[in-house]
């Protein structure tokens, strides 16, 4: 149900609820050769997978609609109202940071206590050598926690499953993702994250925290849930997609900060990874929001140090301090560091490829119904429990280092290195140290410094292989899940293995090799560099790692880009969300927007003073969301006295439905006065969405009346000349955040219609264009990231 045209063909079809795209193989075409062979229509699919169902996708109106009502409202704002608007922006940024920090603390305290008491009970059974009872308790507790998280996601909020970051990227790119930021989604995301992480599944709470921050921001901006929305006068300023976009950006950065305790990293993550549109004022507000998050987290950490939070003390908030070791490296160390970067790029792209295949299989399973979703999640939980509990029995007991204090080796608590597990006194099980613990503590253990002989190579290989398998099979089940922590665990394993293999040939500590391995795999899979570098510096608290971390990230991203897109881009394609990439395909310079308009149905226009009956007919028979308003017989101020045709602007479908609902009709064809418009409409009215033409009743007599569309028309829509290339038009469309772009004729003359067509998001997508122009040149520089699902 995209904005402008209902297309006759589509290369995107839905098979068993899955969006299936087929990529055409275009033939070569010279830059100056005419594209004679082409299909009749430009295809598109307005469908995408959001949550558990295939939904119709609409675009968002980030553009300011400069109609007469907006202009009057803007002129009439006093200085006090402007200050109110600015004050409210900063207040909402403060509240987003405050609430995100509080909820992150709640999640961490809950996870540490639930998982901690579970592990303590299991350790008691192991000390009593009641191994079967220990497994039954461990697997049963994990099963119940997974069941709670899965039932909530399957039955109450399917959009709460997964990380939510791809959908946030799509929203900030201009795609409206239904039910992604509702109150139910927020509640299920919080409870589900606690259950899933406490269950020991190979997932993290970082991605869900980004989604949680975005939900908080969205709900604050609109005054609460849809059914219980506050109608405060101040909130009217934020009743638009543009300000809501800025708030959700603040929420995403606050979520990353809450997950990693990295305020600067959170801002850079929003800038590099999720935001499409950015400006300096937004930078300040996001940084303010992350600063509030850090203050809240630090305050609660001080409170919890006194034992008021149960088992939650130093742990829980992800902070892997490796600042106690000196970082010394020489020229020869560049070789293993570069090797880690290459491995991260290769393994990251391989992980993306395999995860793409598994997600396709999971989609087929999930389409069979709710029972199959629950069965899949519970099966993964049982498999995870068997591996985490059983594999440590394969490792041999190792003697404790005599130089270590007796209290640190072996340990019998829920956390700490050198876990005794099933070993005798003064011996420890290195594999149990990594597996029979929470994921956060596992990262702390494998990042441990000054412990060169703690882990055997075989144990690290088993750990790496296990978490590769768990990382692939766990992501995609119906629970809230994040990708950050599983990737960190996998990357740190091969980083530590390389550090162990280097042995005396390097000056870099094995724990630092683990840090570099984690960073390389994240860059190889997610393709982030700047934000990831800062996040790891804030995580590890060691600025001396900066040079080699930068080198690793750059190499890993470069290598990964040679194979496939980032994991989030792959998920966007799988879901069918129409995300516009920052870089157009090279062959898009070989085609003009005028040629796109030629293969689309004729544009539907309205007169400045239009008959009610024609408006109703157009709204009922089309799915377009924008209509050019054209006046004929207009006498221009200069030049010929012969009447000309004027493009007055663009009117939105929602505003036309509002006119019919309010029955703002005229008995005769005439222009209305300004006071007549303000008497019937306000800027708040124009911001309302959701009313459908089927809900509006118009009588036969009213069908013969007229509507003056001039006051409701955006008189300053973005336009391009029909000779402009599609590449240029796509860059403008994406950077400005448009929903509609008008195409104007190259030649202005009598008898030439003032508008050639309208471009929308779907018209600028590569595979839609290739379906209509199969002979376009596909140059060697074009991306190979279009997925054939």
QUIJO-V712667 format. One record per residue. N is the residue number from 1. RES is the residue in one letter. D_CENTER is the distance of its C-alpha to the mean C-alpha in Angstrom with 1 decimal. Layout:
BEGIN
n:N res:RES d_center:D_CENTER
n:N res:RES d_center:D_CENTER
END
This chain:
BEGIN
n:1 res:X d_center:22.0
n:2 res:X d_center:20.9
n:3 res:X d_center:22.7
n:4 res:X d_center:25.8
n:5 res:X d_center:27.2
n:6 res:X d_center:27.7
n:7 res:X d_center:28.1
n:8 res:X d_center:30.7
n:9 res:X d_center:29.1
n:10 res:X d_center:25.7
n:11 res:X d_center:24.6
n:12 res:X d_center:21.9
n:13 res:X d_center:23.5
n:14 res:X d_center:22.6
n:15 res:X d_center:24.4
n:16 res:X d_center:24.4
n:17 res:X d_center:21.2
n:18 res:X d_center:19.4
n:19 res:X d_center:18.5
n:20 res:X d_center:21.0
n:21 res:X d_center:21.2
n:22 res:X d_center:24.3
n:23 res:X d_center:24.5
n:24 res:X d_center:27.9
n:25 res:X d_center:29.9
n:26 res:X d_center:31.1
n:27 res:X d_center:34.4
n:28 res:X d_center:35.2
n:29 res:X d_center:36.0
n:30 res:X d_center:37.7
n:31 res:X d_center:36.3
n:32 res:X d_center:39.4
n:33 res:X d_center:40.0
n:34 res:X d_center:39.6
n:35 res:X d_center:37.1
n:36 res:X d_center:39.7
n:37 res:X d_center:38.2
n:38 res:X d_center:35.2
n:39 res:X d_center:34.2
n:40 res:X d_center:34.9
n:41 res:X d_center:31.5
n:42 res:X d_center:28.0
n:43 res:X d_center:25.9
n:44 res:X d_center:22.5
n:45 res:X d_center:20.6
n:46 res:X d_center:19.0
n:47 res:X d_center:17.9
n:48 res:X d_center:14.6
n:49 res:X d_center:13.9
n:50 res:X d_center:12.2
n:51 res:X d_center:13.3
n:52 res:X d_center:16.8
n:53 res:X d_center:18.0
n:54 res:X d_center:17.9
n:55 res:X d_center:17.3
n:56 res:X d_center:18.4
n:57 res:X d_center:15.7
n:58 res:X d_center:16.7
n:59 res:X d_center:15.7
n:60 res:X d_center:15.7
n:61 res:X d_center:18.7
n:62 res:X d_center:17.7
n:63 res:X d_center:21.2
n:64 res:X d_center:24.1
n:65 res:X d_center:26.5
n:66 res:X d_center:29.8
n:67 res:X d_center:32.3
n:68 res:X d_center:35.5
n:69 res:X d_center:34.2
n:70 res:X d_center:31.4
n:71 res:X d_center:34.0
n:72 res:X d_center:36.4
n:73 res:X d_center:34.0
n:74 res:X d_center:33.0
n:75 res:X d_center:36.7
n:76 res:X d_center:37.7
n:77 res:X d_center:35.3
n:78 res:X d_center:37.4
n:79 res:X d_center:36.7
n:80 res:X d_center:36.3
n:81 res:X d_center:33.5
n:82 res:X d_center:31.8
n:83 res:X d_center:32.0
n:84 res:X d_center:30.8
n:85 res:X d_center:27.6
n:86 res:X d_center:27.1
n:87 res:X d_center:28.0
n:88 res:X d_center:25.6
n:89 res:X d_center:22.7
n:90 res:X d_center:23.6
n:91 res:X d_center:24.5
n:92 res:X d_center:21.1
n:93 res:X d_center:19.5
n:94 res:X d_center:22.1
n:95 res:X d_center:21.5
n:96 res:X d_center:17.7
n:97 res:X d_center:18.7
n:98 res:X d_center:21.6
n:99 res:X d_center:20.1
n:100 res:X d_center:17.1
n:101 res:X d_center:19.8
n:102 res:X d_center:22.1
n:103 res:X d_center:19.6
n:104 res:X d_center:18.6
n:105 res:X d_center:22.4
n:106 res:X d_center:23.1
n:107 res:X d_center:20.7
n:108 res:X d_center:22.2
n:109 res:X d_center:25.7
n:110 res:X d_center:25.4
n:111 res:X d_center:24.0
n:112 res:X d_center:26.7
n:113 res:X d_center:29.4
n:114 res:X d_center:28.6
n:115 res:X d_center:28.1
n:116 res:X d_center:30.9
n:117 res:X d_center:33.5
n:118 res:X d_center:32.6
n:119 res:X d_center:33.2
n:120 res:X d_center:36.4
n:121 res:X d_center:37.8
n:122 res:X d_center:37.1
n:123 res:X d_center:38.7
n:124 res:X d_center:41.8
n:125 res:X d_center:42.3
n:126 res:X d_center:42.0
n:127 res:X d_center:44.6
n:128 res:X d_center:46.8
n:129 res:X d_center:46.3
n:130 res:X d_center:45.1
n:131 res:X d_center:42.4
n:132 res:X d_center:42.0
n:133 res:X d_center:41.7
n:134 res:X d_center:39.1
n:135 res:X d_center:37.1
n:136 res:X d_center:37.5
n:137 res:X d_center:36.3
n:138 res:X d_center:33.3
n:139 res:X d_center:32.2
n:140 res:X d_center:33.1
n:141 res:X d_center:31.1
n:142 res:X d_center:28.0
n:143 res:X d_center:28.6
n:144 res:X d_center:28.9
n:145 res:X d_center:25.8
n:146 res:X d_center:23.7
n:147 res:X d_center:25.5
n:148 res:X d_center:24.6
n:149 res:X d_center:20.9
n:150 res:X d_center:21.0
n:151 res:X d_center:23.3
n:152 res:X d_center:21.1
n:153 res:X d_center:18.0
n:154 res:X d_center:20.3
n:155 res:X d_center:22.6
n:156 res:X d_center:20.9
n:157 res:X d_center:17.1
n:158 res:X d_center:15.7
n:159 res:X d_center:12.2
n:160 res:X d_center:12.5
n:161 res:X d_center:12.7
n:162 res:X d_center:10.4
n:163 res:X d_center:7.9
n:164 res:X d_center:5.4
n:165 res:X d_center:2.5
n:166 res:X d_center:2.9
n:167 res:X d_center:4.2
n:168 res:X d_center:3.3
n:169 res:X d_center:3.7
n:170 res:X d_center:6.2
n:171 res:X d_center:7.6
n:172 res:X d_center:8.3
n:173 res:X d_center:9.7
n:174 res:X d_center:12.0
n:175 res:X d_center:11.1
n:176 res:X d_center:12.2
n:177 res:X d_center:10.6
n:178 res:X d_center:13.7
n:179 res:X d_center:14.1
n:180 res:X d_center:10.5
n:181 res:X d_center:11.9
n:182 res:X d_center:15.5
n:183 res:X d_center:18.0
n:184 res:X d_center:18.5
n:185 res:X d_center:14.9
n:186 res:X d_center:15.1
n:187 res:X d_center:18.5
n:188 res:X d_center:17.7
n:189 res:X d_center:14.7
n:190 res:X d_center:17.2
n:191 res:X d_center:20.1
n:192 res:X d_center:18.4
n:193 res:X d_center:16.9
n:194 res:X d_center:20.5
n:195 res:X d_center:22.0
n:196 res:X d_center:19.9
n:197 res:X d_center:20.2
n:198 res:X d_center:23.8
n:199 res:X d_center:24.6
n:200 res:X d_center:24.2
n:201 res:X d_center:21.6
n:202 res:X d_center:20.0
n:203 res:X d_center:16.7
n:204 res:X d_center:15.6
n:205 res:X d_center:14.5
n:206 res:X d_center:12.3
n:207 res:X d_center:8.9
n:208 res:X d_center:10.4
n:209 res:X d_center:11.7
n:210 res:X d_center:8.5
n:211 res:X d_center:7.9
n:212 res:X d_center:11.7
n:213 res:X d_center:11.9
n:214 res:X d_center:9.8
n:215 res:X d_center:12.1
n:216 res:X d_center:15.1
n:217 res:X d_center:14.5
n:218 res:X d_center:14.2
n:219 res:X d_center:17.3
n:220 res:X d_center:19.2
n:221 res:X d_center:18.8
n:222 res:X d_center:20.1
n:223 res:X d_center:22.8
n:224 res:X d_center:21.7
n:225 res:X d_center:21.1
n:226 res:X d_center:22.3
n:227 res:X d_center:25.6
n:228 res:X d_center:26.5
n:229 res:X d_center:25.2
n:230 res:X d_center:27.3
n:231 res:X d_center:29.2
n:232 res:X d_center:29.8
n:233 res:X d_center:31.0
n:234 res:X d_center:28.9
n:235 res:X d_center:25.6
n:236 res:X d_center:26.6
n:237 res:X d_center:25.4
n:238 res:X d_center:21.8
n:239 res:X d_center:22.2
n:240 res:X d_center:20.2
n:241 res:X d_center:16.8
n:242 res:X d_center:17.4
n:243 res:X d_center:17.9
n:244 res:X d_center:15.3
n:245 res:X d_center:12.7
n:246 res:X d_center:14.4
n:247 res:X d_center:14.4
n:248 res:X d_center:10.8
n:249 res:X d_center:10.4
n:250 res:X d_center:13.3
n:251 res:X d_center:11.8
n:252 res:X d_center:8.8
n:253 res:X d_center:11.6
n:254 res:X d_center:13.9
n:255 res:X d_center:12.0
n:256 res:X d_center:12.0
n:257 res:X d_center:15.6
n:258 res:X d_center:16.5
n:259 res:X d_center:15.4
n:260 res:X d_center:17.3
n:261 res:X d_center:19.7
n:262 res:X d_center:18.8
n:263 res:X d_center:18.8
n:264 res:X d_center:19.0
n:265 res:X d_center:16.4
n:266 res:X d_center:13.9
n:267 res:X d_center:14.8
n:268 res:X d_center:14.6
n:269 res:X d_center:11.2
n:270 res:X d_center:9.9
n:271 res:X d_center:12.4
n:272 res:X d_center:11.9
n:273 res:X d_center:8.4
n:274 res:X d_center:6.0
n:275 res:X d_center:9.1
n:276 res:X d_center:11.1
n:277 res:X d_center:14.1
n:278 res:X d_center:15.8
n:279 res:X d_center:19.3
n:280 res:X d_center:21.6
n:281 res:X d_center:21.8
n:282 res:X d_center:18.1
n:283 res:X d_center:18.5
n:284 res:X d_center:21.3
n:285 res:X d_center:19.7
n:286 res:X d_center:16.6
n:287 res:X d_center:19.3
n:288 res:X d_center:21.4
n:289 res:X d_center:18.8
n:290 res:X d_center:18.2
n:291 res:X d_center:22.0
n:292 res:X d_center:22.5
n:293 res:X d_center:20.3
n:294 res:X d_center:22.4
n:295 res:X d_center:25.6
n:296 res:X d_center:24.8
n:297 res:X d_center:23.9
n:298 res:X d_center:27.1
n:299 res:X d_center:29.2
n:300 res:X d_center:28.4
n:301 res:X d_center:28.9
n:302 res:X d_center:32.4
n:303 res:X d_center:33.1
n:304 res:X d_center:32.1
n:305 res:X d_center:34.3
n:306 res:X d_center:37.3
n:307 res:X d_center:36.5
n:308 res:X d_center:35.3
n:309 res:X d_center:32.1
n:310 res:X d_center:33.7
n:311 res:X d_center:32.6
n:312 res:X d_center:29.8
n:313 res:X d_center:31.3
n:314 res:X d_center:30.2
n:315 res:X d_center:27.5
n:316 res:X d_center:24.3
n:317 res:X d_center:22.4
n:318 res:X d_center:21.2
n:319 res:X d_center:23.6
n:320 res:X d_center:25.4
n:321 res:X d_center:28.4
n:322 res:X d_center:30.3
n:323 res:X d_center:32.1
n:324 res:X d_center:35.5
n:325 res:X d_center:36.0
n:326 res:X d_center:37.2
n:327 res:X d_center:35.3
n:328 res:X d_center:37.9
n:329 res:X d_center:37.4
n:330 res:X d_center:39.6
n:331 res:X d_center:39.4
n:332 res:X d_center:39.7
n:333 res:X d_center:36.5
n:334 res:X d_center:34.5
n:335 res:X d_center:35.2
n:336 res:X d_center:33.5
n:337 res:X d_center:30.6
n:338 res:X d_center:30.1
n:339 res:X d_center:30.4
n:340 res:X d_center:27.6
n:341 res:X d_center:25.4
n:342 res:X d_center:26.6
n:343 res:X d_center:26.1
n:344 res:X d_center:22.5
n:345 res:X d_center:21.8
n:346 res:X d_center:23.7
n:347 res:X d_center:22.6
n:348 res:X d_center:18.9
n:349 res:X d_center:19.2
n:350 res:X d_center:21.4
n:351 res:X d_center:19.0
n:352 res:X d_center:16.3
n:353 res:X d_center:19.1
n:354 res:X d_center:20.4
n:355 res:X d_center:17.1
n:356 res:X d_center:16.6
n:357 res:X d_center:20.2
n:358 res:X d_center:19.8
n:359 res:X d_center:16.8
n:360 res:X d_center:19.1
n:361 res:X d_center:21.9
n:362 res:X d_center:19.9
n:363 res:X d_center:19.0
n:364 res:X d_center:22.7
n:365 res:X d_center:23.6
n:366 res:X d_center:21.2
n:367 res:X d_center:22.6
n:368 res:X d_center:26.0
n:369 res:X d_center:25.3
n:370 res:X d_center:24.5
n:371 res:X d_center:27.3
n:372 res:X d_center:25.9
n:373 res:X d_center:22.5
n:374 res:X d_center:24.4
n:375 res:X d_center:26.7
n:376 res:X d_center:24.1
n:377 res:X d_center:22.5
n:378 res:X d_center:26.0
n:379 res:X d_center:27.2
n:380 res:X d_center:24.6
n:381 res:X d_center:25.6
n:382 res:X d_center:29.2
n:383 res:X d_center:28.7
n:384 res:X d_center:26.9
n:385 res:X d_center:29.7
n:386 res:X d_center:32.4
n:387 res:X d_center:31.0
n:388 res:X d_center:30.4
n:389 res:X d_center:33.8
n:390 res:X d_center:35.9
n:391 res:X d_center:35.0
n:392 res:X d_center:36.4
n:393 res:X d_center:39.8
n:394 res:X d_center:39.8
n:395 res:X d_center:39.8
n:396 res:X d_center:43.1
n:397 res:X d_center:44.0
n:398 res:X d_center:44.3
n:399 res:X d_center:46.7
n:400 res:X d_center:45.4
n:401 res:X d_center:46.1
n:402 res:X d_center:49.3
n:403 res:X d_center:48.0
n:404 res:X d_center:45.3
n:405 res:X d_center:46.3
n:406 res:X d_center:47.1
n:407 res:X d_center:44.4
n:408 res:X d_center:41.6
n:409 res:X d_center:42.8
n:410 res:X d_center:42.6
n:411 res:X d_center:40.2
n:412 res:X d_center:40.2
n:413 res:X d_center:37.6
n:414 res:X d_center:34.0
n:415 res:X d_center:32.8
n:416 res:X d_center:34.3
n:417 res:X d_center:35.3
n:418 res:X d_center:38.4
n:419 res:X d_center:38.0
n:420 res:X d_center:41.4
n:421 res:X d_center:40.1
n:422 res:X d_center:43.1
n:423 res:X d_center:45.0
n:424 res:X d_center:48.3
n:425 res:X d_center:48.9
n:426 res:X d_center:48.0
n:427 res:X d_center:45.7
n:428 res:X d_center:41.9
n:429 res:X d_center:39.4
n:430 res:X d_center:36.8
n:431 res:X d_center:34.6
n:432 res:X d_center:34.7
n:433 res:X d_center:33.6
n:434 res:X d_center:30.3
n:435 res:X d_center:29.8
n:436 res:X d_center:31.5
n:437 res:X d_center:29.3
n:438 res:X d_center:25.9
n:439 res:X d_center:23.0
n:440 res:X d_center:23.1
n:441 res:X d_center:26.9
n:442 res:X d_center:26.7
n:443 res:X d_center:24.7
n:444 res:X d_center:27.3
n:445 res:X d_center:30.1
n:446 res:X d_center:29.1
n:447 res:X d_center:28.5
n:448 res:X d_center:31.9
n:449 res:X d_center:34.2
n:450 res:X d_center:38.0
n:451 res:X d_center:38.0
n:452 res:X d_center:38.8
n:453 res:X d_center:40.5
n:454 res:X d_center:38.3
n:455 res:X d_center:36.6
n:456 res:X d_center:38.3
n:457 res:X d_center:36.8
n:458 res:X d_center:37.1
n:459 res:X d_center:35.1
n:460 res:X d_center:32.3
n:461 res:X d_center:32.4
n:462 res:X d_center:32.2
n:463 res:X d_center:29.3
n:464 res:X d_center:27.4
n:465 res:X d_center:28.1
n:466 res:X d_center:27.3
n:467 res:X d_center:23.9
n:468 res:X d_center:23.1
n:469 res:X d_center:24.1
n:470 res:X d_center:22.5
n:471 res:X d_center:19.1
n:472 res:X d_center:19.3
n:473 res:X d_center:20.7
n:474 res:X d_center:18.8
n:475 res:X d_center:15.2
n:476 res:X d_center:15.0
n:477 res:X d_center:17.5
n:478 res:X d_center:17.2
n:479 res:X d_center:16.4
n:480 res:X d_center:13.5
n:481 res:X d_center:12.9
n:482 res:X d_center:11.4
n:483 res:X d_center:12.0
n:484 res:X d_center:13.3
n:485 res:X d_center:16.7
n:486 res:X d_center:17.7
n:487 res:X d_center:17.3
n:488 res:X d_center:19.2
n:489 res:X d_center:21.9
n:490 res:X d_center:22.4
n:491 res:X d_center:22.5
n:492 res:X d_center:24.8
n:493 res:X d_center:27.2
n:494 res:X d_center:28.0
n:495 res:X d_center:28.1
n:496 res:X d_center:30.7
n:497 res:X d_center:32.5
n:498 res:X d_center:33.0
n:499 res:X d_center:34.1
n:500 res:X d_center:36.6
n:501 res:X d_center:37.9
n:502 res:X d_center:38.4
n:503 res:X d_center:40.5
n:504 res:X d_center:43.2
n:505 res:X d_center:42.1
n:506 res:X d_center:39.4
n:507 res:X d_center:39.3
n:508 res:X d_center:35.7
n:509 res:X d_center:35.2
n:510 res:X d_center:33.7
n:511 res:X d_center:31.1
n:512 res:X d_center:29.9
n:513 res:X d_center:29.7
n:514 res:X d_center:27.4
n:515 res:X d_center:25.2
n:516 res:X d_center:25.2
n:517 res:X d_center:24.5
n:518 res:X d_center:21.4
n:519 res:X d_center:20.2
n:520 res:X d_center:21.2
n:521 res:X d_center:19.4
n:522 res:X d_center:16.0
n:523 res:X d_center:16.7
n:524 res:X d_center:17.9
n:525 res:X d_center:14.9
n:526 res:X d_center:11.9
n:527 res:X d_center:14.1
n:528 res:X d_center:13.7
n:529 res:X d_center:17.1
n:530 res:X d_center:17.9
n:531 res:X d_center:15.4
n:532 res:X d_center:16.0
n:533 res:X d_center:19.7
n:534 res:X d_center:19.8
n:535 res:X d_center:18.0
n:536 res:X d_center:20.5
n:537 res:X d_center:23.3
n:538 res:X d_center:22.5
n:539 res:X d_center:22.2
n:540 res:X d_center:25.5
n:541 res:X d_center:27.4
n:542 res:X d_center:29.2
n:543 res:X d_center:29.2
n:544 res:X d_center:31.6
n:545 res:X d_center:28.9
n:546 res:X d_center:27.3
n:547 res:X d_center:29.2
n:548 res:X d_center:28.7
n:549 res:X d_center:25.1
n:550 res:X d_center:24.4
n:551 res:X d_center:26.6
n:552 res:X d_center:24.8
n:553 res:X d_center:21.3
n:554 res:X d_center:22.6
n:555 res:X d_center:24.5
n:556 res:X d_center:21.8
n:557 res:X d_center:19.3
n:558 res:X d_center:22.2
n:559 res:X d_center:23.4
n:560 res:X d_center:20.0
n:561 res:X d_center:19.5
n:562 res:X d_center:22.9
n:563 res:X d_center:21.8
n:564 res:X d_center:18.4
n:565 res:X d_center:14.9
n:566 res:X d_center:12.3
n:567 res:X d_center:11.0
n:568 res:X d_center:7.4
n:569 res:X d_center:9.5
n:570 res:X d_center:11.8
n:571 res:X d_center:9.6
n:572 res:X d_center:8.7
n:573 res:X d_center:12.5
n:574 res:X d_center:13.4
n:575 res:X d_center:12.0
n:576 res:X d_center:13.6
n:577 res:X d_center:11.0
n:578 res:X d_center:12.9
n:579 res:X d_center:10.7
n:580 res:X d_center:13.3
n:581 res:X d_center:13.7
n:582 res:X d_center:15.4
n:583 res:X d_center:18.5
n:584 res:X d_center:20.5
n:585 res:X d_center:22.6
n:586 res:X d_center:26.0
n:587 res:X d_center:27.8
n:588 res:X d_center:26.3
n:589 res:X d_center:29.0
n:590 res:X d_center:31.6
n:591 res:X d_center:30.9
n:592 res:X d_center:31.2
n:593 res:X d_center:29.5
n:594 res:X d_center:33.0
n:595 res:X d_center:33.0
n:596 res:X d_center:29.7
n:597 res:X d_center:31.4
n:598 res:X d_center:34.5
n:599 res:X d_center:32.7
n:600 res:X d_center:31.2
n:601 res:X d_center:33.2
n:602 res:X d_center:35.1
n:603 res:X d_center:33.3
n:604 res:X d_center:34.2
n:605 res:X d_center:35.7
n:606 res:X d_center:37.3
n:607 res:X d_center:40.3
n:608 res:X d_center:40.2
n:609 res:X d_center:42.5
n:610 res:X d_center:41.6
n:611 res:X d_center:43.2
n:612 res:X d_center:41.5
n:613 res:X d_center:42.3
n:614 res:X d_center:40.5
n:615 res:X d_center:37.3
n:616 res:X d_center:37.3
n:617 res:X d_center:38.0
n:618 res:X d_center:35.2
n:619 res:X d_center:32.6
n:620 res:X d_center:33.9
n:621 res:X d_center:34.1
n:622 res:X d_center:30.9
n:623 res:X d_center:27.2
n:624 res:X d_center:26.8
n:625 res:X d_center:25.1
n:626 res:X d_center:27.0
n:627 res:X d_center:30.7
n:628 res:X d_center:32.7
n:629 res:X d_center:35.7
n:630 res:X d_center:38.9
n:631 res:X d_center:42.3
n:632 res:X d_center:45.4
n:633 res:X d_center:48.8
n:634 res:X d_center:47.5
n:635 res:X d_center:50.0
n:636 res:X d_center:48.4
n:637 res:X d_center:49.7
n:638 res:X d_center:51.1
n:639 res:X d_center:52.5
n:640 res:X d_center:53.7
n:641 res:X d_center:54.8
n:642 res:X d_center:53.7
n:643 res:X d_center:50.8
n:644 res:X d_center:47.4
n:645 res:X d_center:44.1
n:646 res:X d_center:41.4
n:647 res:X d_center:37.6
n:648 res:X d_center:37.1
n:649 res:X d_center:33.3
n:650 res:X d_center:30.5
n:651 res:X d_center:30.4
n:652 res:X d_center:27.5
n:653 res:X d_center:27.9
n:654 res:X d_center:27.0
n:655 res:X d_center:29.8
n:656 res:X d_center:32.3
n:657 res:X d_center:31.7
n:658 res:X d_center:32.2
n:659 res:X d_center:35.5
n:660 res:X d_center:36.7
n:661 res:X d_center:35.8
n:662 res:X d_center:37.7
n:663 res:X d_center:40.4
n:664 res:X d_center:40.8
n:665 res:X d_center:43.4
n:666 res:X d_center:46.4
n:667 res:X d_center:49.8
n:668 res:X d_center:50.4
n:669 res:X d_center:48.5
n:670 res:X d_center:48.1
n:671 res:X d_center:45.7
n:672 res:X d_center:44.8
n:673 res:X d_center:45.5
n:674 res:X d_center:42.8
n:675 res:X d_center:44.1
n:676 res:X d_center:43.8
n:677 res:X d_center:40.0
n:678 res:X d_center:39.4
n:679 res:X d_center:41.6
n:680 res:X d_center:39.4
n:681 res:X d_center:35.8
n:682 res:X d_center:33.8
n:683 res:X d_center:30.5
n:684 res:X d_center:29.0
n:685 res:X d_center:30.2
n:686 res:X d_center:28.5
n:687 res:X d_center:25.1
n:688 res:X d_center:25.4
n:689 res:X d_center:23.6
n:690 res:X d_center:24.0
n:691 res:X d_center:27.8
n:692 res:X d_center:28.7
n:693 res:X d_center:31.9
n:694 res:X d_center:33.2
n:695 res:X d_center:33.4
n:696 res:X d_center:35.7
n:697 res:X d_center:39.5
n:698 res:X d_center:41.6
n:699 res:X d_center:45.4
n:700 res:X d_center:47.5
n:701 res:X d_center:49.2
n:702 res:X d_center:45.9
n:703 res:X d_center:44.9
n:704 res:X d_center:47.7
n:705 res:X d_center:46.5
n:706 res:X d_center:44.4
n:707 res:X d_center:41.3
n:708 res:X d_center:41.0
n:709 res:X d_center:37.5
n:710 res:X d_center:38.1
n:711 res:X d_center:37.0
n:712 res:X d_center:33.6
n:713 res:X d_center:32.9
n:714 res:X d_center:30.5
n:715 res:X d_center:33.2
n:716 res:X d_center:31.0
n:717 res:X d_center:28.5
n:718 res:X d_center:27.1
n:719 res:X d_center:29.4
n:720 res:X d_center:30.1
n:721 res:X d_center:33.3
n:722 res:X d_center:33.5
n:723 res:X d_center:34.5
n:724 res:X d_center:31.3
n:725 res:X d_center:29.3
n:726 res:X d_center:26.1
n:727 res:X d_center:24.5
n:728 res:X d_center:25.5
n:729 res:X d_center:24.4
n:730 res:X d_center:20.9
n:731 res:X d_center:20.5
n:732 res:X d_center:22.0
n:733 res:X d_center:19.9
n:734 res:X d_center:16.5
n:735 res:X d_center:17.8
n:736 res:X d_center:19.4
n:737 res:X d_center:16.7
n:738 res:X d_center:19.2
n:739 res:X d_center:19.5
n:740 res:X d_center:23.1
n:741 res:X d_center:25.2
n:742 res:X d_center:28.9
n:743 res:X d_center:31.0
n:744 res:X d_center:34.5
n:745 res:X d_center:37.6
n:746 res:X d_center:38.9
n:747 res:X d_center:42.4
n:748 res:X d_center:43.4
n:749 res:X d_center:46.7
n:750 res:X d_center:48.5
n:751 res:X d_center:47.4
n:752 res:X d_center:43.9
n:753 res:X d_center:41.2
n:754 res:X d_center:38.9
n:755 res:X d_center:35.6
n:756 res:X d_center:34.9
n:757 res:X d_center:31.5
n:758 res:X d_center:27.9
n:759 res:X d_center:24.8
n:760 res:X d_center:21.5
n:761 res:X d_center:18.1
n:762 res:X d_center:19.4
n:763 res:X d_center:22.5
n:764 res:X d_center:20.8
n:765 res:X d_center:18.9
n:766 res:X d_center:20.9
n:767 res:X d_center:21.9
n:768 res:X d_center:23.0
n:769 res:X d_center:25.2
n:770 res:X d_center:26.6
n:771 res:X d_center:27.6
n:772 res:X d_center:29.9
n:773 res:X d_center:31.0
n:774 res:X d_center:31.5
n:775 res:X d_center:33.8
n:776 res:X d_center:31.4
n:777 res:X d_center:31.7
n:778 res:X d_center:29.0
n:779 res:X d_center:29.7
n:780 res:X d_center:29.4
n:781 res:X d_center:26.7
n:782 res:X d_center:24.3
n:783 res:X d_center:21.2
n:784 res:X d_center:21.7
n:785 res:X d_center:18.1
n:786 res:X d_center:18.6
n:787 res:X d_center:18.6
n:788 res:X d_center:21.6
n:789 res:X d_center:20.5
END
